[in-house]
Amino acid sequence: MTELGIVDIREIIRNIASKYDYDFSKFALTSFKHRLEKIMMKNNLSSVSGFIKKLKTNKEFFDIFLHEISVPSTEMFRDPSLWRWLRDELFAKINDKNLNRFKIWFPNSVSGGELYSLSILLKEMNILDKVQIISSSLSNKSIEYIKEGRCELRKIEVSAENYIRFQGNSNFSNYYRLDRYYAYRDTSLIKNVEFRKQNINFDNSPMNIKLVLFRNSLIYLNPSMQEKILQVMHSNLSATGHLILGIKERIKDMDTAKEFDPVNELEGVYKKHILVK
């Protein structure tokens, strides 16, 4: 594997920014370096100059790069107690007549694990067709991957265990089929999802969102980018909207913390803060 230095990484970032206007300088360096090295090894690229040339001259490869530089969700129903909270505390208390205005946004979908998890939860509550779900991704490759529904067998095994702990009311095997080396999730679950390609600054992102799931993504950004993205989330949320982060992503010491009220900090749940005049 090619070992990248700071100068190499800065040169890669500079060339991407100049060619595509995608600025990766605000990503956490250690994780970004590791993912760059994996992409180079996977694509048999041993030199930084060759990597940069391929990025700049091959738009299809750049889209693949955007998919692979993003961090996928590990498995479905990760942290089962959060999904129970969503079902028993949030969705169970929503007035049925308001569901058609309930917009849910996944700002950074890579592999679709959480999108499928939420879709199963909503299907089991008989409200999947009543809400609006928007899934944004950096690359077309990510969108294609999610729509295909393919998943590694080991992730399906862990997901099945999570589903049992979530206490779903069906059999998890109803939501996928096996085909030799992979499992394929039931894509009918996401038939009404609106998929969007976005840039890394979340420009032109959807507004008036009731629920944003942005779990385990802040940790891959530096502090200034974390603050910026949280401001975007705050602006996009409706007056009663909720933001869900990863359980290890704490915002209480951030400047943006005053923009959110903790609802269930153990599960990473926050609500948009409303100033009372």
C-alpha positions as CSV (number, residue, x, y, z in Angstrom):
1,M,0.0,0.0,0.0
2,T,1.3,3.5,-0.9
3,E,2.0,5.5,2.2
4,L,0.8,9.1,1.7
5,G,2.4,12.1,3.4
6,I,0.9,15.4,4.3
7,V,2.3,17.0,1.1
8,D,0.7,14.2,-1.0
9,I,-2.7,14.6,0.6
10,R,-2.7,18.4,0.2
11,E,-1.8,18.0,-3.4
12,I,-4.6,15.6,-4.0
13,I,-7.1,17.9,-2.2
14,R,-5.8,20.9,-4.2
15,N,-6.3,19.2,-7.5
16,I,-9.8,17.9,-6.7
17,A,-10.8,21.4,-5.6
18,S,-9.4,23.1,-8.7
19,K,-11.0,20.6,-11.1
20,Y,-14.4,19.8,-9.4
21,D,-14.8,22.5,-6.7
22,Y,-15.0,19.8,-4.0
23,D,-13.0,20.9,-0.9
24,F,-11.9,18.0,1.2
25,S,-9.5,20.1,3.3
26,K,-12.1,20.1,6.2
27,F,-12.1,16.3,6.5
28,A,-10.4,14.7,9.5
29,L,-6.9,14.0,8.2
30,T,-6.2,10.6,9.6
31,S,-9.4,9.0,8.4
32,F,-9.2,10.8,5.0
33,K,-5.5,9.6,4.6
34,H,-6.5,6.0,5.3
35,R,-9.4,6.0,2.8
36,L,-7.2,7.6,0.1
37,E,-4.6,4.9,0.5
38,K,-7.3,2.2,0.3
39,I,-8.8,3.7,-2.9
40,M,-5.3,3.8,-4.5
41,M,-4.6,0.2,-3.5
42,K,-8.0,-1.1,-4.7
43,N,-7.5,0.6,-8.1
44,N,-3.9,-0.4,-8.5
45,L,-2.6,3.1,-8.4
46,S,0.9,3.3,-6.9
47,S,1.8,6.9,-7.6
48,V,0.2,10.1,-6.4
49,S,0.6,11.7,-9.8
50,G,-1.1,8.8,-11.5
51,F,-4.0,9.0,-9.0
52,I,-4.4,12.7,-9.5
53,K,-4.3,12.3,-13.3
54,K,-7.0,9.7,-13.2
55,L,-9.2,11.7,-10.9
56,K,-8.9,14.8,-13.2
57,T,-9.4,13.0,-16.6
58,N,-11.9,10.3,-15.8
59,K,-15.2,11.6,-14.4
60,E,-16.6,8.1,-13.9
61,F,-13.6,7.3,-11.7
62,F,-14.1,10.6,-9.8
63,D,-17.7,9.5,-9.0
64,I,-16.3,6.1,-7.8
65,F,-13.8,8.0,-5.7
66,L,-16.7,10.0,-4.1
67,H,-18.5,6.8,-3.3
68,E,-15.4,5.1,-1.8
69,I,-14.1,8.2,0.1
70,S,-17.5,8.3,2.0
71,V,-17.9,6.1,5.1
72,P,-20.7,3.5,4.8
73,S,-23.0,2.5,7.6
74,T,-21.7,-0.7,9.3
75,E,-25.0,-2.6,9.6
76,M,-28.7,-2.2,9.8
77,F,-30.4,-1.3,13.1
78,R,-27.1,-0.3,14.7
79,D,-27.8,0.8,18.3
80,P,-31.2,-1.0,18.5
81,S,-32.3,1.2,21.4
82,L,-32.3,4.2,19.2
83,W,-34.6,2.6,16.7
84,R,-36.9,1.6,19.5
85,W,-37.0,5.2,20.6
86,L,-37.9,6.3,17.1
87,R,-40.7,3.8,16.9
88,D,-42.1,4.1,20.5
89,E,-41.4,7.8,21.3
90,L,-41.3,9.7,18.0
91,F,-43.4,8.1,15.4
92,A,-46.0,6.6,17.8
93,K,-46.9,10.1,18.9
94,I,-47.3,11.7,15.5
95,N,-50.8,12.6,14.6
96,D,-51.8,10.5,11.5
97,K,-53.1,13.6,9.7
98,N,-49.7,15.2,9.8
99,L,-47.8,12.3,8.4
100,N,-48.1,13.5,4.8
101,R,-46.1,16.6,5.8
102,F,-43.5,14.6,7.7
103,K,-40.2,14.9,5.8
104,I,-37.2,12.7,6.7
105,W,-33.7,13.4,5.4
106,F,-30.6,11.3,5.2
107,P,-27.9,13.8,4.3
108,N,-25.1,11.4,3.5
109,S,-26.3,8.0,2.4
110,V,-23.5,5.7,1.2
111,S,-24.6,2.1,1.6
112,G,-28.2,2.6,2.6
113,G,-28.1,0.6,5.9
114,E,-30.0,3.2,7.9
115,L,-32.3,4.1,5.0
116,Y,-33.5,0.4,4.8
117,S,-33.6,0.2,8.7
118,L,-36.0,3.2,8.9
119,S,-38.1,1.9,6.0
120,I,-38.6,-1.4,7.8
121,L,-39.5,0.4,11.0
122,L,-42.1,2.6,9.1
123,K,-43.5,-0.4,7.2
124,E,-44.1,-2.3,10.4
125,M,-46.0,0.7,11.7
126,N,-48.0,0.9,8.5
127,I,-46.9,4.5,7.7
128,L,-44.1,3.9,5.2
129,D,-46.2,5.2,2.3
130,K,-47.4,8.2,4.3
131,V,-44.1,10.0,4.9
132,Q,-41.6,11.6,2.6
133,I,-38.0,10.3,2.7
134,I,-35.1,12.1,1.0
135,S,-31.8,10.4,0.6
136,S,-28.8,12.5,-0.4
137,S,-25.4,11.1,-1.6
138,L,-22.1,12.5,-2.9
139,S,-22.0,10.2,-5.8
140,N,-24.2,8.5,-8.4
141,K,-22.4,5.3,-7.5
142,S,-23.7,5.4,-4.0
143,I,-27.3,6.0,-5.2
144,E,-27.0,3.0,-7.6
145,Y,-25.5,0.8,-4.8
146,I,-28.4,1.7,-2.5
147,K,-31.0,1.0,-5.1
148,E,-29.4,-2.3,-6.0
149,G,-29.9,-3.4,-2.3
150,R,-26.8,-5.6,-2.2
151,C,-25.2,-6.2,1.2
152,E,-22.4,-8.4,2.5
153,L,-23.5,-11.5,4.3
154,R,-21.6,-10.7,7.4
155,K,-23.5,-7.4,7.7
156,I,-26.8,-9.1,7.2
157,E,-25.9,-11.5,10.1
158,V,-25.1,-8.7,12.5
159,S,-28.2,-6.7,11.2
160,A,-30.4,-9.7,12.0
161,E,-29.1,-9.8,15.6
162,N,-29.7,-6.0,15.9
163,Y,-33.3,-6.4,14.6
164,I,-34.0,-9.0,17.3
165,R,-32.8,-6.5,19.9
166,F,-34.9,-3.8,18.2
167,Q,-37.9,-6.1,18.8
168,G,-39.3,-5.8,15.4
169,N,-42.7,-7.5,14.8
170,S,-41.7,-9.6,11.8
171,N,-38.9,-12.0,10.7
172,F,-35.9,-10.1,9.5
173,S,-35.4,-12.7,6.7
174,N,-38.5,-11.3,5.1
175,Y,-36.6,-8.2,4.1
176,Y,-33.8,-9.7,2.1
177,R,-32.9,-12.7,-0.2
178,L,-29.7,-14.6,-0.4
179,D,-27.8,-15.0,-3.6
180,R,-24.5,-16.9,-3.2
181,Y,-22.0,-14.4,-1.9
182,Y,-24.4,-11.5,-1.1
183,A,-27.7,-10.7,0.4
184,Y,-30.1,-8.4,-1.5
185,R,-32.4,-6.2,0.5
186,D,-36.0,-5.8,-0.5
187,T,-35.9,-2.7,-2.7
188,S,-39.6,-2.2,-2.6
189,L,-39.0,-0.7,0.8
190,I,-37.4,2.3,-0.9
191,K,-39.6,2.6,-4.0
192,N,-40.9,6.0,-2.9
193,V,-37.6,7.5,-1.6
194,E,-36.4,10.6,-3.4
195,F,-32.7,10.2,-4.2
196,R,-30.6,13.3,-4.6
197,K,-26.9,13.9,-5.5
198,Q,-25.3,16.6,-3.5
199,N,-22.0,18.3,-2.9
200,I,-20.0,18.2,0.3
201,N,-21.3,21.5,1.5
202,F,-24.9,20.4,1.3
203,D,-25.9,23.2,-0.9
204,N,-29.6,23.3,-2.1
205,S,-30.5,20.7,0.6
206,P,-34.2,20.1,1.4
207,M,-36.0,22.4,3.8
208,N,-38.7,22.0,6.5
209,I,-37.4,18.6,7.6
210,K,-39.0,16.9,10.5
211,L,-36.2,14.3,11.1
212,V,-32.6,14.3,10.0
213,L,-30.5,11.2,10.5
214,F,-26.8,12.1,10.3
215,R,-25.2,9.5,12.4
216,N,-21.5,8.8,12.8
217,S,-20.6,11.3,10.1
218,L,-19.4,14.4,12.1
219,I,-16.4,12.4,13.4
220,Y,-14.9,12.4,10.0
221,L,-14.9,16.2,9.7
222,N,-12.7,18.8,11.5
223,P,-14.3,21.1,14.1
224,S,-14.9,24.0,11.7
225,M,-16.7,21.8,9.2
226,Q,-18.7,20.2,12.0
227,E,-20.0,23.6,13.1
228,K,-20.9,24.5,9.5
229,I,-22.8,21.3,8.8
230,L,-24.7,21.6,12.0
231,Q,-25.7,25.1,11.0
232,V,-27.1,23.7,7.8
233,M,-29.0,21.0,9.7
234,H,-30.5,23.6,12.0
235,S,-31.6,25.8,9.0
236,N,-33.2,22.8,7.3
237,L,-35.1,21.5,10.3
238,S,-38.7,22.6,10.8
239,A,-39.6,24.3,14.1
240,T,-40.3,21.0,15.7
241,G,-37.7,19.0,13.9
242,H,-35.3,16.4,15.4
243,L,-31.6,15.8,14.5
244,I,-30.1,12.4,15.3
245,L,-26.3,12.0,15.5
246,G,-24.1,9.1,16.5
247,I,-24.2,8.1,20.1
248,K,-20.5,9.1,20.5
249,E,-20.9,12.4,18.8
250,R,-21.4,15.0,21.5
251,I,-22.2,18.7,20.6
252,K,-22.5,20.2,24.1
253,D,-19.1,21.8,23.8
254,M,-19.6,23.2,20.3
255,D,-20.7,26.7,19.5
256,T,-23.7,25.2,17.6
257,A,-24.9,23.5,20.8
258,K,-27.1,26.4,21.7
259,E,-29.1,25.8,18.4
260,F,-30.3,22.4,19.7
261,D,-32.0,21.1,22.8
262,P,-31.0,17.6,23.9
263,V,-34.0,15.2,23.9
264,N,-32.1,11.9,24.5
265,E,-28.4,12.5,24.6
266,L,-27.7,8.8,25.3
267,E,-29.1,8.1,21.8
268,G,-27.8,11.3,20.1
269,V,-31.3,12.8,19.7
270,Y,-31.6,16.6,19.6
271,K,-34.5,19.0,18.8
272,K,-34.2,22.4,17.1
273,H,-34.0,25.1,19.7
274,I,-36.7,27.8,19.3
275,L,-36.1,31.2,20.8
276,V,-39.0,32.4,22.9
277,K,-39.7,36.1,22.4
